[in-house]
Amino acid sequence: MYTEIKSATELFEEAIVWLRASYKQYRFFAERDIVWTVQTHIIDKIEEKGLPYRILNDYPVWRGERRSLCVDLAILSLTAFWSLLLNSSMNRLINGKISLPASSL
């Protein structure tokens, strides 16, 4: 299970490196545009590598009606009971104001 979580973390970290490198190629109007771009990139990588993951946006982490009780993105395992919840202000993440050490899990 640890290997899967590490792989999911690396998948997300690679997506952020990719986004930082290609950021100027896109036109973003709101944070949701950045989240969508990262999500589609990760979906492509999951399919390309045949990984047993799903990625969802606005994933609820607490029962309730409020959207604020959701994370921006969640990478879910299809083979084990775990998920990597990614709730970061994407704008701060892209600009390097948030660091994501692999040991943060």
C-alpha positions in Angstrom: 0.0 0.0 0.0 2.8 2.4 0.8 4.2 2.0 -2.7 0.8 2.9 -4.2 0.6 6.0 -2.0 4.1 7.0 -2.9 3.3 6.5 -6.6 0.2 8.7 -6.3 2.2 11.4 -4.5 4.8 11.3 -7.2 2.1 11.5 -9.9 0.7 14.6 -8.3 4.1 16.2 -7.8 5.0 15.5 -11.4 1.8 17.1 -12.5 2.7 20.3 -10.6 6.2 20.4 -12.1 4.6 19.9 -15.6 2.1 22.7 -14.9 4.8 25.1 -13.7 6.8 24.4 -16.9 3.8 24.9 -19.2 1.8 27.5 -17.2 2.2 30.2 -19.8 0.7 28.0 -22.6 -2.7 28.2 -20.9 -5.2 31.0 -20.1 -6.7 30.6 -16.6 -9.6 32.7 -15.4 -10.3 31.0 -12.1 -8.7 28.4 -9.8 -11.1 25.8 -11.1 -9.4 26.1 -14.5 -6.1 25.2 -13.0 -7.7 22.3 -11.0 -9.3 21.0 -14.3 -5.9 21.3 -16.1 -4.1 19.4 -13.4 -6.9 16.8 -13.2 -6.9 16.1 -17.0 -3.1 15.8 -17.0 -3.2 13.3 -14.2 -6.0 11.3 -15.9 -3.8 11.1 -19.0 -0.8 9.8 -16.9 -3.0 7.3 -15.1 -4.3 5.9 -18.4 -0.8 6.0 -20.0 0.8 4.1 -17.1 -2.2 1.8 -16.5 -2.3 2.8 -12.8 -5.2 1.6 -10.6 -6.4 5.1 -9.6 -9.3 7.5 -10.1 -9.0 11.2 -9.7 -12.0 13.3 -8.6 -12.5 17.0 -8.0 -14.4 18.6 -5.2 -14.2 15.3 -3.3 -16.2 15.5 0.0 -14.2 14.8 3.1 -16.9 15.6 5.6 -20.6 14.9 5.4 -22.6 18.1 4.8 -23.9 20.3 2.1 -21.1 22.8 2.0 -18.7 22.7 -0.9 -16.0 24.0 1.4 -15.9 20.6 3.0 -14.4 19.2 -0.1 -10.8 18.9 -1.4 -9.8 20.2 -4.8 -8.6 16.8 -6.0 -8.5 13.3 -4.7 -6.5 10.4 -6.1 -8.4 7.3 -5.1 -7.0 3.7 -5.3 -9.1 1.2 -7.1 -7.3 -1.7 -5.4 -6.9 -0.6 -1.8 -8.8 1.5 0.7 -6.9 4.8 0.7 -7.0 8.2 -1.0 -4.6 11.0 -1.5 -6.5 14.2 -0.7 -5.2 17.3 -2.4 -6.6 20.5 -1.1 -4.3 23.3 -1.8 -5.0 26.7 -3.1 -3.8 25.8 -6.6 -2.6 29.3 -7.3 -0.3 29.2 -4.2 0.9 25.8 -5.2 1.9 26.8 -8.7 3.7 29.9 -7.5 5.8 27.8 -5.1 4.3 29.1 -1.9 3.3 25.6 -0.9 5.8 22.7 -0.9 4.8 19.1 -1.0 7.4 16.9 0.5 6.7 13.2 -0.1 7.0 12.6 3.6 4.0 14.7 4.3 1.8 11.6 4.0 
